[in-house]
Structure formats: C-alpha cells, structure tokens
Amino acid sequence: MSRPLLGALVSMCAVGVVAACSASSGNGNQVSGGTGGSAASGGTGGGGSGGVAGSGNTGNFGGSGGLIDGGNNGGTGGFDPDADTCAGEVTQGERKPLDMYVMFDMSGSMGAEAAPGVTKWDAVRPALQGFLTAPESAGIGVGIQYFPLLAAGSAWSCTSNSQCSGAGGLCVLKACSNQFPNLVPCSNNSDCGFLGSCVNLGNCGTDVNSVCAPVGDTSVCGGGLTCNQMTSSFCTESDSCLVGDYQAPDVGIAELPGNAAAITASLNAQMPRGATPTGPALQGAIQHAQSWAGSHTGHQVVVVLVTDGTPTSCNPTNINQISALATAALNGTPSVQTFVIGVFENGDTTGQSNANSIANAGGTGTAFVVDAASSSLVAQFTQALKDIRGTALSCEYSIPMPSTGTLDYDKVNVEFKDGSSTVTVPYVGDAGSCDATLGGWYYDVDPAAGGTPSTIVMCPVTCDQFTAASGAATVDVRLGCKREDIPR
C-alpha cells in the first residue's frame, strides 16, 4: 500500500481652553469680579430681576421668571460654553500606527498542490510579497515568524535515528506493518507488539514524496512502479514546542516598504515541512505582539495567524484551549487582536471551524477563508490581507492633546464626517457597553477608574461604518465641549 508522504506527515473642549463653563447661582443680586448670578424665580408680584454678569468669567443663562398671577418675566444671564454652540478645539483623528506580527504556517501540508504544479505555498508567497510592496501598505509595521520551527537536537531530514535522538525522536525509515498507511515509527519488532512487525519503508519509484511498503513490491504503487527502500526520511519530535522559539521573530517588526526586502528574502528561504504546532506558535506570537505594544505605546499591534490545517503537534492541540489564548490576548494589557487567514480545501469544515473559533476569540469576528483549490487563490489571499489592514487601521485613534491647558476626558467628542454629513459618535464607557445599533466609542483605559487612557476605540458597528465609508470620510476629535454620551 502507498500514500503521499505529505499525507503521512500530516496525519496528525480644547481643554484648550474655554473659560469657566458654569456660573454660580444667586438670587438676582449683582456681583462683581466673580461669576454671574442666575435670575431668581418670579414671585407673586413681579418676577425676579436677572443677574448681571461680573467682570470675571462669563456666566450662565439666567432662568426665566415664572408667570404667576401676572408677574413679569425674569432676566437672563451670560453665555454657557457647554451649550450646543460650543466650538471647542477640533483635531483630525490620527489613527494609531498599525503593526502586524505574522505567524505563518509552513507545515508539510502547505506543500500540497493548490493547482497542477503549484503548491499552496507557491501561491500564497507572492500574494504576501505583493502586499508588502503595495503603496497602501506604506507606513505599516510588519514582522514574521513561521511554524513549525525545528526542535533543538533534531533535523528536518535524516538517514539514521542518531540524527533525531537529541530531541527524543526517531528517523522514520521503518513503521509497524499493521498500521500502514498510518505511520507508527519503530526501530525493531518489539516497538510494535500487536501492531505487527517493524518493516522498512520505501518510495514509489523515484518519488521521494511518497511512502510505501513492503519494499520490493511492484503492486502497491501502481503504474508498474517498484517500492524502493527509502534512504532518507524525517524525524519524529522535530517540531519545537517551545513558546519562546516562536516569540522571537525571523524578521522583526519594522515599517514598510523598508522592511519588505528582508521579509521577502525570509519567505524565499522557507520550505514546507513538519506538523502543525498551532498552540505554542500562537502563544509566542501573542507574547511578542504584547511586548512590542508595551514598548511602542500609541501603536495598534495585531497578530495575523495564517494556517492551512488543524493543530497536530505540541500542546495544546485542543481548539478551545488555543482559542482561549486569543481571548486572553484580547482582554490583556496591552490588548492584542488575533486575525486568522485560513487556506483550506473545499469541504474542510473542521479547519474552517477552528479558524473561526480563534478569530472570534481574538476579537476579529470570523476568519478570512481562502479556497486552496481556487484559481483565484492569490487574489483571495491578497484581499484578506487588505481587509485586515483596513479593519485594524479603522478602529483606534490616538487622543490628541489640547493646544493649552489640561485634557479633560469628560470633554472629548468624536465626530464622523462623510461628505456634507457630520455625526457625533456617542461615548459608551467600555467595550461591553457598545450598542449593536448605535455603536459608539470608549477609552482603552477608563479614566473614571483612575486610569490614563491613550486611545479612542470604536465599537464594532461604528468601526464597520468607518470601514465602509468613502475615501473622503474623516474622523475629528473635538476637545473642550461636554461629551455626548449614549442615551441610557
């Protein structure tokens, strides 16, 4: 019996500063040097006279005297800068610089054909390279690492067990006969027990990407090919399971287009091999992204996980446990979102479900699924990267500082302008209070709890509206005017 070697491997208000905005109340008396008094309420006879603003700060509007028994109207006071006419200080919203740490699946299954003569890796590599050099990507920071990485003491290819023993593995030159085509590696019959005898493995003819047994048989390969004894194979336990290995980038995060050449050279040096240790790879990517975000405050840092398969090696392999890593990253400080691009064959519902689970846990909805068998694979993969770029760029803005004075977090408003229409986005307090219809915004850190925020974060509905808006749309931040909160 024979099978592709690949299948065998994988079966596993300017705060700037509007003068005092409220006046102290009085009973219609004139004051000097202080704030203007409000009018007294009208009595049974004439209404109370309006207060006169003092020579100091501007006073509020005085109240109207009550029309009781024919009494006269009360007077009016001064100007209220918290009223609708408040101009404040307006600054165009500055989106936080975007940095991506890409964790790229380079397992053996990426060497499978996406089209005749073209592997999945051959197809997605130029798509990523095109994204790196696109004018729209200029200014974005990108770094990359791959999984699996080679475990210390192991080898990607081997001719004897000694080349694999440093990591506790075997060179897969023999397997238990009763389990074939599933490979249960062995050194001798005692390793197999009731699984049969330990037999040599072969390749069909000269095809080193196939595996067959028994050696010498001419019927298992088809086409009249002989199962020739295998002279080289791969190590078991070759994948690194160390989170720290994946935390260290192959190419560090740096701004495009300057970093494009280094990443392109890195991509060209890769070869699909090994299994799929998604758990430690994602955890390492998250740790690197959080560390980077901590030392680059004011940046929006995200993880982009690109994978074509189900986790098969290294703990955790359970998708719920892996998704929990993405949830912890989203809820952590600093918060890091996880985007997922899945490169799957039609019918791989398990792979798609797993990818969606990780993306949802990472705060990015569903995965971007690319059809590995489609002639438009390159276009789909490129569009997925563009969509991630657009989504991640649209939702977080740096908080501007007033030109003078001290920032008052209760006097910050966000305005969305698209053509002649201007809408003030309501403040909601926190992510959990985002309205499914009205959307809203909140601070990355709640100032009411004593924190010092640095970022304005849009709710998902508002983010979607920003993303779908025309290219002429802008976001302004108005300082110094009373904040508009979502109706409760």
N, C-alpha and C positions, 0 to 999 in steps of 0.2 A: 504494500500500500504506500502511496506517496501523498504529499500535500505540499503547498507552497511553504518555504521556510519562513516567510513572513507570518503566515497564519500560525505556525508553530510557536513563533516568538511571542505573538500577541495573545495567545490563548490564556491569558492571564488578566434847621433855622440857624443860618450861619451863626451858628452858635457864635458866629461872627457878627454879628452881634447886634442883635436887635436890642434896643434899650428895654428896660424892665417891662414885662408884658402884662402885669396886672396891677391894679390900683387898690389901695386900702380903702375901706368903706368909712363913711362918715354920716352925719345927719344933716347934710345940706350946708355945713359950715365951710367958710372959706379957709383954706390953708395956704401957707407959703413955704417954699423950699422943699416940700415933700410931694407925695403923690396926690393926685386929685381925688376928691371925695365923691362918692356916689350920691345921687339925689335921695332925699327922704321920701317915704311913701306919702301919698296925699292923705290929708285928714278930712274931718267932716266939713271943714270950710274949704280953704284954698289948698292946692297941692303944695308939697314941699318944693322949695326952690332947688334948682340943680346946683351941684358942687362946682366950684371953679378950680380948674387945674392949677397946681402950684408951679413954681418956676423950676422945679426939679424934673423928675421923669414924667412922661405922658400918662395921663390917667385913663381909666376905663370909661365906656359909655355909662352915663348915669341912668337909673331906671326911670320909667315914666310914672308920673303921679297918678294915683288912682282917681277915676271919675266917680267919686262918691258924693251924693247929694249936690251934684253940680259943681264940685271942686275943679280947680284948674289943673292942667297937666303939669307934671314935674319937669325939671330941666334935664339937660344932657351933659355928660362929662366929656372925657377926651378919647383918644384913639386906642384901640386894642390890637396889637400886632399879632395876636393869635387868631384873629378873625380870618374870614375867607380871603381877605386882600393881602395876607402875609406873603411877602415876596421871598424872604429868606435869601440863602446863597445856594445857587444851583451849580452842580458839577456833573459833567457827563460821566456816567458809570464806567469804571475801569474794571474789566473782567480780570480775575486773578490769573496770572500766568499758569498755563497748563503744562504739567509734567506727566509723562506716561512711563511706567516700568512694564515692559512687555515680557511675559513668561511664555515661551514658545515651545510647544510640544514637538520634540524631534524623535519620538519613539519610532520603532521599526515600521509601524503601520503607515506612517507618513511617506514611506517608500512605495506604497501601493499605487497602482496606476489610477489616475483620475480620468484619463483618456488614453487611447492607444499610444504607447510610447512616452507618455507624460505622467509622472508621478504627482501626487498631491503636493509634495514639497517643491517640485519643479514649477508648479502652477502658482502657489501662494508666495514664493520667494520674490518674484518680480513685482507682484502686487504690493508687497510691503515696501520694496525698494522705490517703487513709484510714489507711494505715499510720502516717503521720507523727503523726496526732492520736489514735491508739489509746492507751488508758490503759497497755497493756502495753509500749508503746514509750517511756514516760516515763523519762528519765534516759539514754537512748542518745544519743550524738552522731552527727549526720548532716550531711554536706555533699554538694554535687552539681556536676557539670560535664557537658557534652554533647559529642557528636561527630557530624558534623564541625563544627569551628569555621571561620570564614571566613578565608582567607589574606589577608595584607596586600596591598593593591593590587588586590583582586578585588571581585566583587559577587555577591550571590545571584541577582539578575535583571539583565538587560541588554538594551539595544536596539542596541548597536554594540560593535565589538571594543575600542574605546578604554577602555571601562569594565572590561575584563578584562585589559588588557595589562600592568598593574602587576605581576601575578602570572605573566605569561607565557602567558596563556590567550586563547581566542577566545570570542566570543559565538556560541552555536550557533544561528545563523539559516540556515546552509547546511550541506549534507553531500554526500559523494561518492555518486553515484547507484547505483553497482553494489553498495554495501554495505548499502543500506537493506533491512530496518528497523534494522540496527545503524548507529549514528551515527558516522561519521568526519567530524568538522567540517572545514570548509575555508573559504577566502576566495575562491579562484578555481580554474580548471581545473588549473593547474599543481600545486596542492596534492594533486590526486587521482591523476594519472598513469594507471596501468592500472586504477584503481578507478572509473573513469568520469568523468563531468563533475560540476562543482560546481553543485548545484541548490538553489534556495530551498526552505525547509521551510515547512509550513503547519500549521494546526489544523483539525480536522474541525468545521465549523460554528463555534460559539462556545465549544467545549470546549477551554480553554487547557491542559488536562492531557493532550491528545492531540497526536500529531505525525504528519504525513502528507506525501506527495509523489507525484506532482508537483502543484504549486499549480494550482488551477483545475479539476482533475479532479473529476468527480462520481461516479466509480465506486469509488474507493479507500476511502471512509469508510463506505459502507453507509447505508441509510436515506435515500438521496437527498441526503445532505449533501455540500456542496462543500468541497474542501480549500482553505481561505482562507489567504493568506500570513500567516505568523507575524510579529508586530510586536515581541514581546519573548521572551526565552529565558533561558538560564542560561549562566554562564561555565564553560569548562573550567579546570582547575587552580584551582578555587575553594576546595578543601579545604585547610586548614592541615595541614602535615606536621611542624610544629614541636612537639617533645615539651613544651617549656616552656609552650606555649599551654594544653595540657591539664593540666599540673601546677597551674596557677592555677585555683582553683575559681570557679564562678559564684556559689555561696553557700558560704561557709566552714563547716567542721565546728563545730557548736555543739549544745548539749543540747536535746533535745525535752522538752516540747512548745514551748519558747520559740522554737526555730528553724523550726517548722512553717510559720509565716506567710510567712517570707522564701522558703522553698523552694517553697511553693505559688504565690507570685507569680512566681517564676522559671519554674516549669513552665507556667504560663498564658501566658507570653510567648514560648514556643517554637513553631516551625513545622517540620515535617519537610522536609528538603531536603538536597541534596548526596549524596555517595557514603559509603563506609564505611571510614575510615582507622583500623581497629582497632588496628594496631601502635603508632603514636605515642600514641593515646588511652590504651591500657592502660599503656604505659610511663610516661606523665605521671601517671596515677592512682596507680601504684605509687610513684613518686618522691614525690608529695605525701603519700601514706599513711606512707611510711617517715620522711619529715621530721617529720610530725605525731607519729608514735610516738616519735621521738627526743626531742622536746621535751615529751612527755606520758608519761613513764615510768610504768609501772603501768597503762597503758591497753591494751586489746586493740583493735588497729586493723586493719580489713579493707577490701579493695576489693570492690565489687559491680559487676560488668560486666553491663549489660542490653543485649542486641543481638538483632536480627532477621535478620541476614544474614551472608554470607561477606565477609571483608575484600576490598575492591575498589580502594582507593587508598592511596597513600603506602607506603613501605617500612617494615617488612616486611609483605608480604601472605601469605607462606608460613606456614601454621598451625603448623608445627613451630618456626619461629623466634619466632612470637608466644607459643606455649606456653612456650618457654624463658625468656621474660621473667617469666612467673608462677613458674617454678621458681626462678629467681634471687631473686625476692622472698621466696619461702618459706624459702629457705636463707640469706637475708641477715640482717644485724643492723642494726636490729631485723627480726624475721621478720614478714612480712605475707602472709596468706592471700588468695586470689582466689576469690570466689564468682561464678557465672555464672547469669543467668536468660536463657534463650533463648525468644524469641517467634516461633514458626515455624508455617508452614502444614503440613498433613499431607503426608507424602512428602518433606519437605526433610531427607533423611538427611544430606546434606553439612553443612548448617547445624548439625544436632544433633551430628554427629560432631566438628565444630570446637569447639562449645561445651563438649562433654565433655572434649576434649583440654586446653583451657585450664583448666577446673575441676580436672581430675585433676592437672595440673602445679602448680596453685596450692594443692594440699593439701586440697581440699574434695570429692573423690570425683567425682561426676557433676554435670552442670548441672541446674538446675531448668527443665524444658522446659514451656512454656505453649503450648497449641494455639491459634493465632491465629484459627482458624475456628470455635472452640467458643463456644457461648452462655455457657459458664462461664468465659470468659477472665478476667474481672475477679476471680472467686473464685480461680482458679488462680494468678494473679499475686499476689494478696494472701497466699495460703497460702505461696507461695515466699518472700516477704519474711519471713513469720512463722517459717518453718523456718530461714532464715538467721539470724534473730535468736536463735532458740533454740539452734541449733548453736554459734554463735560465743560465746554467753554461757555455755555449759555447761562449757567445756573448760579454762579458765585461771583460776587463783586467785592472789591476792596472798599472799606469805609473811608471816605475822604475826610480830611481834617479841615476845620474852618480856617479861613484866612487870618482871623484873630480870635482870641478868646479860647474857651474850653468847650470841647464837644459835649453836647447834652444828648444822650441816647434816646431820650423821650421826645426829641425834636428832630427826628430824621424821617424823611419820607422818600419813597421810591416811586418814580413816575415812568411810565412806558409810553413812548411816542412812536406812532406808526402813521406816517402821512400827517394829516391835519388833526388826527385824534390823539388826545392825551388822557391817560387813565392813571389814577393814583392807586398803586397796589397796596392793599391793606396789610398791616402788621398782624401776625398771628401769635407770636410769642415763642413757639418752638415747633419742631418738625411734627410732633404728634398732634398739633392743633391745625395743621394745614387743611383747608376746606377743599372738598373734592370738586366743588363748582367754582368758588371764588378764588381759589388758590391762596396767594399771599406770600409773605416773606418773614424771615426771622433772623436773629443773630446766631452766629456759630457758638457763641458763649452768652448766656443770659446775664445782662448787666444787672437785672433786678436781684440776682442771687450773688452779686458782688464780683462777678467776672468782668474781664476786659475783652470785649469782642474785637475781632479784626476783619470780620467778613459778613456781608449780607448774603443770605442764602435764599434762593427762590424755592417755593413749594413746587411739587411735580407738575401740577396743572399750569401754573404760571411759567415754569420752565418750558413746557411744551408749546405754549403760546409764543414765547420769545423765539424758540427754535423755528417755528413755522412762519414767523413774521417776515416781511420783505426786507431786502438788504438795506433799505433806508431807515429802518426802525432803530431807535436809540433808547437807552435807559439812562435817566437822570436821577441823581440823588440830591434832594433839597434839604438843606440844613437850616435850623432856626425857627421852623414852624411846627406847631403842635402836631404830633404824629397821628395819622389816621389809622385807627385800629379796626380790625374786622368786627362787624356787628355781633353782639352776643345776645 
